[in-house]
Structures are given as structure tokens and as C-alpha cells.
């Protein structure tokens, strides 16, 4: 800043000297005062800028350095976060693979359990069907025996009716009556 102020003063003096050489005499005194005023003003401004600009620029440099350090810390933190996200993504892929494997195991065990349960149910159904068949067979045999007995009785009745004559009926009645009398005679003798 001091250099800039000195350069400004030097340019001002050079310009003043140039005008003096050209011979501008009209208002030359006034012109000299203008340039002198300009040099004083520029010098004062240069002094004020030099006095306050140094600390201002130093503070600004410190602020820029601090911002750069903060940006570096933020970059490092962002890189750490990105690395953590990458690690989590890698872990996520491993977790997904483990979950897939576990679900396949569970599905396989569920298939085995369902197959066992189905086999047990089929066994129960077969046993029940066998009991039903046995019961139906027993009922059918009983019904067949009853029907055979009724048929045998019907055939016996037909044969007896075919053989039954009035003479045979009389013989049967007499035999029955004689059998009835015998127990009476036995009861009287006792």
C-alpha cells in the first residue's frame, strides 16, 4: 500500500512537471495548487490506506487462511463420511447376501416341514380311509349274512310249504300235543 501511495505521488509530480514544461502559463498558479492539493490528498489517502489497509489485509488474510483450514477440515470430514457410506454400502451388500442365504435356508426348512406335515396328513387320511373301507366291508358282510339268512329262511319256508300236506300237518300237531302232555305227566309224578 505504501508503494502504491508513493507511486501515485510520483505520477502526480511527473504530470505536474510535464505541464510546467509545456508552458501553460494561464492559470498555471491555480493549476499548481490543484496539483499540490491532489498530491496532499493522495498522500493523505495513501497514508490512511497504508495505516488501516495493513491490518485490514492482515485480518483478511487470516480470515482467508482460516476459511481454507475450515474448508480442508470440511473436506476431510466429507471424505470420512463418504468412506463410512462406502463401508456401510459394502456391509449392506454383505447383509443382503446373508439375508438372502438365510431366507433360502428358511424356505428350504419350510419346504421340508410342509413335506413332513403333508406326509403325516396323507398317512392319517390313508389310515382313516382304510378304517372306513374296513367298516364298510364289515357292514357289507353283515348285510350279506342277514340277506343270506333271510334268503335261506325263505327257501326253507318254501321247501316246507311244498312238503306240507294235510296228513303231515296232522302228524305235527299230534306230536306237539303229545310233547306237551309229557311234561304234565312228569310234573304230576314228581
Backbone bond lengths (Angstrom), bond angles and torsions (degrees), N, CA, C in turn:
res aa  C-N    CA-C-N  psi(-1)  N-CA   C-N-CA  omega(-1)  CA-C   N-CA-C  phi
1 X - - - 1.447 - - 1.525 110.30 -
2 X 1.333 115.75 -39.74 1.461 118.84 178.83 1.524 109.83 -63.48
3 X 1.300 115.35 -40.40 1.465 119.52 178.70 1.522 110.79 -61.24
4 X 1.342 115.77 -42.02 1.458 119.43 179.89 1.522 110.21 -63.36
5 X 1.333 117.33 -40.04 1.469 120.51 179.32 1.527 110.16 -64.88
6 X 1.322 116.71 -42.92 1.464 120.23 179.29 1.515 110.87 -66.00
7 X 1.294 116.66 -37.65 1.468 119.39 177.58 1.521 110.82 -64.83
8 X 1.310 116.96 -40.17 1.454 121.82 179.84 1.538 109.78 -63.97
9 X 1.321 115.31 -43.47 1.460 119.50 178.74 1.529 109.34 -63.37
10 X 1.320 116.66 -42.79 1.461 120.84 -178.88 1.524 110.44 -63.27
11 X 1.314 117.76 -42.89 1.464 120.39 178.24 1.525 110.84 -64.19
12 X 1.319 115.29 -39.63 1.472 118.86 178.03 1.514 111.79 -62.20
13 X 1.318 117.37 -43.89 1.466 121.14 179.29 1.525 110.35 -66.16
14 X 1.324 116.27 -38.47 1.461 119.44 179.59 1.511 110.28 -65.05
15 X 1.329 116.81 -41.13 1.455 120.30 179.07 1.530 109.92 -65.65
16 X 1.337 117.47 -38.08 1.453 121.72 179.26 1.526 109.91 -65.11
17 X 1.307 115.26 -42.36 1.455 119.58 -179.51 1.520 110.00 -66.70
18 X 1.266 119.21 -36.60 1.459 123.98 -179.99 1.520 108.84 -64.54
19 X 1.265 119.63 -41.46 1.456 123.15 -178.17 1.533 109.78 -71.22
20 X 1.285 114.20 -34.14 1.461 116.80 179.87 1.518 109.91 -68.13
21 X 1.267 118.36 -34.58 1.457 122.35 -178.50 1.509 110.07 -70.97
22 X 1.306 118.37 -35.00 1.459 120.45 -176.29 1.515 110.94 -69.15
23 X 1.280 117.09 -16.36 1.447 119.58 173.34 1.496 113.43 87.50
24 X 1.191 118.39 26.20 1.452 120.07 177.78 1.518 106.33 -75.45
25 X 1.266 115.36 103.90 1.451 119.80 -176.52 1.503 111.00 -98.52
26 X 1.274 117.09 -23.25 1.447 120.11 178.87 1.495 109.72 -69.57
27 X 1.221 116.49 120.38 1.463 121.59 179.06 1.497 110.50 64.05
28 X 1.292 118.17 21.26 1.452 122.01 -178.40 1.508 111.75 -64.24
29 X 1.323 116.09 -35.64 1.461 118.68 179.51 1.506 111.12 -68.31
30 X 1.284 112.04 -39.44 1.467 116.71 178.10 1.517 110.32 -69.36
31 X 1.286 112.98 -36.75 1.466 118.21 178.74 1.516 109.94 -65.11
32 X 1.298 117.81 -37.26 1.463 121.63 -179.82 1.517 109.97 -66.66
33 X 1.311 115.31 -39.23 1.470 119.01 178.21 1.524 110.51 -67.04
34 X 1.286 115.22 -36.55 1.482 118.31 177.88 1.528 109.31 -62.11
35 X 1.326 114.01 -43.72 1.467 116.81 -178.71 1.526 110.64 -72.06
36 X 1.238 117.27 -34.08 1.465 119.83 177.78 1.517 109.52 -67.52
37 X 1.332 114.64 -42.46 1.468 119.92 176.92 1.530 110.33 -61.45
38 X 1.319 113.68 -41.04 1.486 117.84 178.86 1.518 110.52 -63.85
39 X 1.314 116.81 -42.49 1.463 120.89 -179.01 1.518 109.79 -64.72
40 X 1.323 118.27 -41.03 1.468 121.35 178.81 1.523 109.93 -65.87
41 X 1.340 113.60 -45.00 1.476 117.71 178.64 1.518 110.88 -62.77
42 X 1.305 117.57 -45.66 1.466 120.79 179.67 1.513 110.18 -64.51
43 X 1.353 116.91 -39.62 1.460 119.76 178.39 1.515 111.04 -64.54
44 X 1.353 116.23 -42.70 1.476 119.89 178.81 1.524 111.15 -63.89
45 X 1.307 113.89 -44.80 1.473 117.50 177.83 1.526 110.31 -63.73
46 X 1.313 116.45 -40.96 1.465 120.52 178.29 1.526 110.49 -61.51
47 X 1.375 115.32 -42.10 1.460 119.02 179.06 1.527 110.21 -63.81
48 X 1.324 117.42 -47.49 1.477 121.11 -179.48 1.527 110.80 -63.33
49 X 1.311 116.32 -43.17 1.470 119.93 178.91 1.512 108.92 -64.59
50 X 1.329 117.60 -44.28 1.458 121.28 -179.96 1.519 111.57 -63.05
51 X 1.350 115.45 -40.08 1.460 119.63 -178.78 1.525 111.78 -69.57
52 X 1.339 117.77 -45.23 1.472 119.96 -176.19 1.521 113.23 -95.04
53 X 1.300 117.58 -21.11 1.464 119.84 -178.07 1.518 111.42 -72.05
54 X 1.324 117.29 -35.72 1.468 120.12 -179.87 1.526 111.57 -57.39
55 X 1.340 117.85 -56.79 1.469 118.45 177.77 1.534 112.32 -63.43
56 X 1.338 115.58 -35.61 1.472 118.77 179.36 1.526 110.19 -63.33
57 X 1.348 115.39 -47.42 1.458 118.25 179.94 1.528 111.50 -68.68
58 X 1.339 116.95 -33.85 1.468 120.07 177.49 1.529 109.92 -65.25
59 X 1.360 115.15 -44.08 1.465 118.87 177.97 1.530 110.32 -64.05
60 X 1.331 114.06 -39.93 1.473 118.10 179.66 1.531 109.91 -65.85
61 X 1.329 117.48 -39.21 1.469 120.92 177.67 1.525 110.40 -64.21
62 X 1.356 115.59 -43.54 1.481 118.92 177.26 1.527 110.25 -60.77
63 X 1.326 116.31 -42.90 1.466 120.77 179.62 1.523 110.53 -62.25
64 X 1.318 116.59 -43.04 1.473 120.93 179.71 1.525 109.36 -64.82
65 X 1.370 116.42 -44.66 1.469 119.03 177.81 1.529 111.07 -60.69
66 X 1.354 115.74 -43.37 1.463 119.84 179.22 1.526 110.72 -63.35
67 X 1.328 115.69 -41.66 1.476 119.25 177.55 1.524 111.01 -63.51
68 X 1.342 115.75 -37.17 1.458 118.77 177.95 1.532 110.66 -66.84
69 X 1.344 116.97 -40.99 1.467 120.48 176.62 1.530 110.84 -63.75
70 X 1.343 115.74 -42.51 1.473 119.73 177.69 1.522 110.88 -62.97
71 X 1.341 115.28 -40.75 1.468 119.14 178.57 1.523 110.09 -64.85
72 X 1.334 117.33 -39.06 1.468 120.94 177.64 1.531 110.45 -64.01
73 X 1.352 115.82 -42.80 1.475 119.32 177.25 1.524 110.82 -63.16
74 X 1.332 115.94 -41.93 1.471 120.17 179.08 1.525 110.13 -64.13
75 X 1.348 116.24 -39.73 1.468 119.79 178.41 1.526 110.40 -63.62
76 X 1.344 116.17 -44.09 1.471 119.85 179.09 1.524 110.66 -63.42
77 X 1.325 115.50 -41.34 1.470 119.47 178.53 1.532 110.66 -64.52
78 X 1.324 116.94 -41.31 1.464 120.85 178.50 1.525 110.28 -64.60
79 X 1.347 116.29 -40.05 1.466 119.10 177.69 1.521 110.58 -64.53
80 X 1.344 116.52 -39.58 1.471 119.92 177.95 1.526 110.26 -64.02
81 X 1.334 115.78 -41.79 1.476 119.01 177.87 1.520 110.80 -63.53
82 X 1.338 115.43 -42.59 1.469 119.30 179.28 1.524 110.32 -62.91
83 X 1.347 116.58 -40.72 1.468 119.36 177.72 1.525 110.31 -64.35
84 X 1.339 117.11 -38.98 1.469 120.72 178.20 1.524 110.67 -65.03
85 X 1.344 115.65 -41.17 1.472 119.42 178.10 1.524 109.84 -64.09
86 X 1.339 116.96 -42.28 1.471 120.37 177.88 1.527 110.52 -61.71
87 X 1.344 116.24 -42.13 1.467 120.06 179.07 1.532 110.04 -63.45
88 X 1.327 114.89 -43.14 1.474 118.15 179.22 1.522 111.28 -64.25
89 X 1.340 115.93 -38.72 1.466 118.88 177.97 1.521 110.45 -63.75
90 X 1.333 115.90 -40.81 1.466 118.71 177.67 1.523 109.67 -64.72
91 X 1.345 116.68 -41.70 1.463 120.12 177.24 1.524 110.56 -65.51
92 X 1.333 115.60 -36.18 1.463 119.62 179.83 1.519 110.62 -63.28
93 X 1.326 116.68 -41.79 1.463 119.71 177.78 1.520 110.48 -63.00
94 X 1.330 116.45 -40.95 1.466 119.67 177.77 1.529 110.06 -65.98
95 X 1.338 116.74 -40.80 1.467 120.16 178.25 1.521 111.11 -63.34
96 X 1.339 116.07 -40.91 1.472 119.88 179.10 1.525 109.64 -63.55
97 X 1.330 116.36 -42.73 1.467 119.54 178.86 1.526 110.19 -63.38
98 X 1.339 117.31 -40.62 1.471 120.60 178.25 1.523 110.69 -65.21
99 X 1.328 116.82 -40.97 1.470 120.16 178.28 1.522 111.13 -64.33
100 X 1.322 116.50 -40.45 1.468 119.49 177.93 1.526 110.36 -62.34
101 X 1.333 115.73 -44.83 1.454 120.13 179.88 1.526 110.31 -62.65
102 X 1.320 116.73 -43.89 1.468 121.14 179.80 1.531 110.84 -63.78
103 X 1.348 116.52 -41.39 1.465 119.00 179.61 1.528 110.80 -66.83
104 X 1.336 117.14 -35.02 1.465 119.80 176.80 1.528 110.13 -66.22
105 X 1.338 116.32 -40.77 1.471 119.20 177.41 1.524 110.77 -63.08
106 X 1.330 115.68 -45.52 1.464 119.62 179.49 1.525 110.84 -62.49
107 X 1.328 116.44 -40.97 1.471 119.56 179.28 1.525 109.91 -63.48
108 X 1.346 116.86 -42.21 1.468 120.47 179.34 1.524 110.47 -63.88
109 X 1.344 116.79 -43.94 1.467 118.77 179.50 1.526 110.59 -66.76
110 X 1.329 117.07 -34.09 1.463 120.44 177.61 1.529 110.03 -67.15
111 X 1.326 116.62 -38.76 1.471 120.22 177.49 1.522 109.85 -62.58
112 X 1.340 116.13 -44.82 1.473 120.23 179.46 1.526 109.82 -62.82
113 X 1.357 116.93 -43.49 1.467 120.33 179.67 1.528 110.94 -62.44
114 X 1.326 116.10 -42.97 1.472 119.62 179.82 1.527 110.17 -66.16
115 X 1.342 117.55 -38.76 1.461 120.11 178.18 1.526 110.46 -63.22
116 X 1.338 116.42 -43.19 1.472 119.19 178.05 1.519 111.18 -63.55
117 X 1.324 115.41 -44.74 1.457 119.65 -179.86 1.529 110.33 -62.99
118 X 1.327 116.54 -40.98 1.460 120.81 179.02 1.523 110.54 -64.37
119 X 1.347 116.08 -42.50 1.467 119.46 178.41 1.521 110.51 -62.42
120 X 1.330 116.85 -40.53 1.475 120.20 178.71 1.527 109.99 -64.98
121 X 1.324 117.31 -42.82 1.463 120.61 178.88 1.530 110.93 -64.43
122 X 1.327 116.29 -40.48 1.471 119.89 178.21 1.519 109.33 -63.14
123 X 1.346 117.19 -41.85 1.469 120.89 177.81 1.522 111.01 -60.89
124 X 1.336 116.17 -43.41 1.476 119.87 178.77 1.522 110.44 -63.24
125 X 1.327 115.76 -43.52 1.473 119.50 -179.49 1.523 110.25 -64.48
126 X 1.345 117.17 -41.88 1.462 119.94 178.63 1.522 110.92 -63.88
127 X 1.342 116.88 -43.29 1.467 120.02 178.87 1.522 110.45 -62.52
128 X 1.339 116.43 -42.26 1.463 120.16 179.06 1.534 110.13 -64.66
129 X 1.344 115.77 -41.86 1.460 119.12 178.98 1.532 110.65 -63.76
130 X 1.337 116.89 -39.91 1.469 119.87 178.24 1.527 110.76 -64.35
131 X 1.348 116.20 -40.56 1.476 118.52 177.03 1.525 110.85 -64.14
132 X 1.333 115.62 -41.92 1.469 119.37 178.38 1.527 110.86 -62.56
133 X 1.336 115.69 -42.76 1.473 119.58 179.27 1.519 109.90 -63.83
134 X 1.348 116.45 -42.92 1.467 120.06 179.58 1.527 110.40 -63.18
135 X 1.338 116.32 -43.16 1.469 119.90 179.74 1.528 110.23 -65.43
136 X 1.337 116.43 -41.77 1.466 119.62 179.13 1.533 109.71 -64.96
137 X 1.364 117.01 -39.87 1.470 120.38 177.95 1.521 111.16 -63.69
138 X 1.345 116.52 -42.15 1.470 120.62 179.40 1.527 109.94 -64.24
139 X 1.365 115.27 -44.09 1.465 118.50 178.54 1.526 110.59 -62.98
140 X 1.338 116.06 -39.99 1.464 119.55 179.66 1.528 110.26 -65.94
141 X 1.366 117.68 -41.08 1.478 119.63 178.01 1.527 110.95 -64.11
142 X 1.350 115.15 -41.79 1.478 118.08 178.58 1.517 110.38 -62.47
143 X 1.312 115.79 -44.77 1.475 119.87 179.00 1.524 110.17 -63.55
144 X 1.336 116.65 -38.70 1.464 120.62 178.70 1.524 111.06 -65.12
145 X 1.348 116.31 -41.37 1.479 119.92 178.13 1.518 110.37 -64.06
146 X 1.350 116.07 -44.16 1.468 118.99 178.84 1.519 110.58 -61.54
147 X 1.327 115.77 -43.62 1.453 119.29 179.53 1.518 110.90 -64.76
148 X 1.345 116.10 -40.14 1.470 119.77 178.86 1.525 110.13 -64.95
149 X 1.349 116.83 -39.36 1.466 120.12 178.91 1.522 110.06 -65.43
150 X 1.333 116.78 -44.11 1.467 119.54 178.66 1.526 110.08 -62.60
151 X 1.310 116.70 -41.19 1.462 120.95 179.28 1.535 110.48 -64.58
152 X 1.357 115.81 -41.56 1.473 119.65 179.01 1.512 110.18 -64.67
153 X 1.347 116.42 -42.03 1.470 119.39 177.79 1.520 111.16 -63.48
154 X 1.311 116.17 -41.22 1.459 120.24 179.80 1.534 110.66 -63.86
155 X 1.350 115.59 -42.26 1.462 119.23 178.24 1.524 111.06 -66.37
156 X 1.364 116.20 -40.53 1.468 119.74 179.14 1.523 109.52 -64.06
157 X 1.315 115.98 -40.82 1.467 118.99 179.50 1.521 110.65 -63.48
158 X 1.322 116.01 -41.99 1.460 119.28 178.96 1.533 110.78 -63.31
159 X 1.337 116.41 -41.39 1.461 119.64 179.61 1.527 110.39 -66.09
160 X 1.357 114.06 -41.44 1.470 116.97 -179.82 1.518 109.32 -65.73
161 X 1.298 119.02 -42.60 1.467 120.63 179.60 1.522 110.55 -64.75
162 X 1.322 115.18 -35.37 1.462 117.39 179.39 1.535 110.47 -68.55
163 X 1.316 117.57 -32.82 1.469 121.64 -178.54 1.528 111.72 -86.66
164 X 1.276 116.73 -15.42 1.465 119.93 -174.00 1.529 110.35 -78.50
165 X 1.291 112.78 119.22 1.468 120.35 177.07 1.518 106.52 -118.32
166 X 1.319 119.18 166.56 1.467 119.76 178.91 1.516 111.00 -60.70
167 X 1.279 119.81 -36.17 1.462 122.48 179.03 1.515 110.15 -64.63
168 X 1.388 118.45 -42.69 1.462 122.88 -179.27 1.508 109.49 -66.67
169 X 1.333 117.40 -33.59 1.467 120.79 179.16 1.517 109.85 -67.44
170 X 1.314 116.36 -43.22 1.469 119.66 178.80 1.526 110.06 -62.25
171 X 1.311 117.80 -42.15 1.475 121.41 179.59 1.531 110.34 -62.80
172 X 1.248 117.66 -39.70 1.460 120.93 -179.45 1.515 111.36 -68.21
173 X 1.337 116.92 -41.10 1.466 120.55 179.37 1.512 109.00 -65.78
174 X 1.321 118.68 -43.66 1.466 120.84 179.58 1.523 110.72 -63.02
175 X 1.336 117.60 -41.90 1.463 120.58 179.25 1.523 110.56 -63.85
176 X 1.300 116.84 -36.76 1.463 120.64 -178.95 1.514 110.16 -69.55
177 X 1.315 115.55 -43.04 1.473 120.03 179.09 1.521 108.98 -64.80
178 X 1.293 119.66 -42.94 1.466 121.38 -179.49 1.526 109.94 -64.28
179 X 1.343 117.01 -35.97 1.469 119.72 177.48 1.521 110.23 -67.51
180 X 1.296 116.79 -31.06 1.461 119.49 179.56 1.526 110.16 -72.84
181 X 1.290 118.12 -35.23 1.452 121.16 -178.54 1.520 110.21 -72.67
182 X 1.180 120.64 -35.34 1.464 122.21 -178.71 1.526 111.74 -57.93
183 X 1.259 122.66 -45.08 1.461 118.89 178.98 1.513 110.27 -65.68
184 X 1.353 120.80 -29.04 1.458 120.96 177.77 1.516 110.40 -68.05
185 X 1.302 116.38 -41.25 1.452 119.39 179.09 1.508 110.39 -68.12
186 X 1.281 118.25 -32.13 1.462 122.17 176.77 1.510 110.55 -69.73
187 X 1.349 116.90 -39.16 1.459 120.04 -179.97 1.505 110.39 -68.38
188 X 1.345 118.87 -32.29 1.465 120.45 -179.76 1.508 109.65 -74.86
189 X 1.296 120.42 -33.69 1.455 122.13 -179.04 1.517 110.80 -74.47
190 X 1.235 118.22 -22.93 1.480 120.40 -178.44 1.434 108.22 -80.47
